[in-house]
Amino acid sequence: MKTSTEKESLVQRDQKHLWHPLTQHKTAAAPLPIVKAKGALIWDENGKEYIDGIASWYTAMYGHGNEAIATKVHQQMLELDFVMFSGFTHQPAIELSEKLMTVLPNNQAKIFFNDNGSTAVEAAIKMALQYHHNKNDKRDTLIAFEEGFHGDTFGAMSASGLSSYNGPFEDFLLKVKRIPTPQKENLKEVMAQLRSVLKENSCAAFVFEPLIQGAAGMKFHEAEGLDALIALCKENGVLCIADEIMTGFGKTGKNFASENLENKPDIICLSKALTAGMFPMSITSCTQAIFDAFLSDEVAKGFFHAHTYSAHPLGCAAALAGLELLQSKEITERRSYIQNQHQRFVAQIKTHPKVKDARCLGVVLALDVDIKMERYGTLRDRLYLFFMEKGVNLRPLGNTIYTLPPYIITNDQLQKIYDVIIEALDNL
Ligand SMILES: *Cc1c(COP(=O)(O)O)cnc(C)c1O
């Protein structure tokens, strides 16, 4: 039966009532209706196919519509769809906590559930602040990296670098001191800067994206420098929070970027690939010492923070199925294949006249285009449209082109991503 709305296109209907994230609706192009996703591919309403070169913000790492995961989620839905996590517990959450303990850095002891990346960071920051509060040690300042991104709630925004995302809220943010990421050239200066921040403030926590700053444009720093900063923070009783929301679950080669560190973070935030893109869920894990600081005969020393959907059984089921895949022989082999291909491609593209820097770690590959952004203000949009026209979903960050493909991407699909990147560079 035909309804009156059927004559209107999906885009027209979208524009009536929907407010999209990260969008200036006055100038933004209309969004593209997507009707199907499978494996490394997504399809628009006209049947055009695109390779999802960033795994839909690095979530769908085992492929869209993964049947092994979907089946487990479906079974879980029929068995126990949802029950609140206060006063109750359930098998999927228990099993997930046990499985995570076998893969997380071994100083992690407790798993706290949230709904999304930002709230994982929010809980981490509140944990750290209350940890000191419970110990009667008043500490009010966060330390973070200049160009970090940790999400859009207030604590997470505070820990993020200043940008158009959080700029309007600057006056309302938590107290934060931002330092540059440690590189070989600047490690001494950054250490000195951290020392003075620690001296002049009462710092509660250091929040960082380990090894790769995602939203900043896939910017890398080395484990050694980060290790030195963490060590200094720990000496000063500052809790270290690793935001592994992007890097977690195999992106950097190891299961977690923190595995590259000698000094393990006190708190780790996980989301995105945690549930393979099938369900919004996140986790804030922490050490036994942090958990113990909330144990008291005083009720108010507990962590009174909750979300209605805490430990949603469907999210737990998706996460358990995802972890099984992460550790499978097949996915492990795919990850090293992608890693090797990335290394070859970086070696090849490095000398391209339009490339300023090319880098890769694990399945993350990024290159900076050597063109002045002032002259080519719309370069990012032109690149994006070019890639989409060629059937590849890549979303450049400023003048950084990056790919973070799903582990199950085929050899040909991966090659096609490289080919369109070269074509785009040649056309500049
Ligand atoms: C995506 C992301 C977040 C925020 O997660 P949301 O689910 O979008 O709230 C935080 N930190 C990092 C490193 C991220 O990549």
The ligand as a Tripos MOL2 file, in Angstrom:
@<TRIPOS>MOLECULE
LIG
   15    15     1     0     0
SMALL
NO_CHARGES

@<TRIPOS>ATOM
      1 C1         35.0600    7.7130   19.7990 C.3       1 LIG1
      2 C2         35.9320    8.0270   20.9110 C.ar      1 LIG1
      3 C3         35.4320    8.5110   22.1350 C.ar      1 LIG1
      4 C4         33.9660    8.8250   22.3430 C.3       1 LIG1
      5 O1         33.1470    7.7090   22.1880 O.3       1 LIG1
      6 P1         31.5840    7.9290   21.9040 P.3       1 LIG1
      7 O2         31.0430    6.5520   21.8680 O.co2     1 LIG1
      8 O3         31.5090    8.6250   20.5780 O.co2     1 LIG1
      9 O4         31.0350    8.7430   23.0010 O.co2     1 LIG1
     10 C5         36.3160    8.7460   23.1510 C.ar      1 LIG1
     11 N1         37.6310    8.5150   23.0120 N.ar      1 LIG1
     12 C6         38.1550    8.0340   21.8620 C.ar      1 LIG1
     13 C7         39.6230    7.7770   21.7750 C.3       1 LIG1
     14 C8         37.3220    7.7800   20.7740 C.ar      1 LIG1
     15 O5         37.8440    7.3180   19.6260 O.3       1 LIG1
@<TRIPOS>BOND
     1     1     2 1
     2     2     3 ar
     3     2    14 ar
     4     3     4 1
     5     3    10 ar
     6     4     5 1
     7     5     6 1
     8     6     7 2
     9     6     8 1
    10     6     9 1
    11    10    11 ar
    12    11    12 ar
    13    12    13 1
    14    12    14 ar
    15    14    15 1
@<TRIPOS>SUBSTRUCTURE
     1 LIG1         1 GROUP 0 **** ****
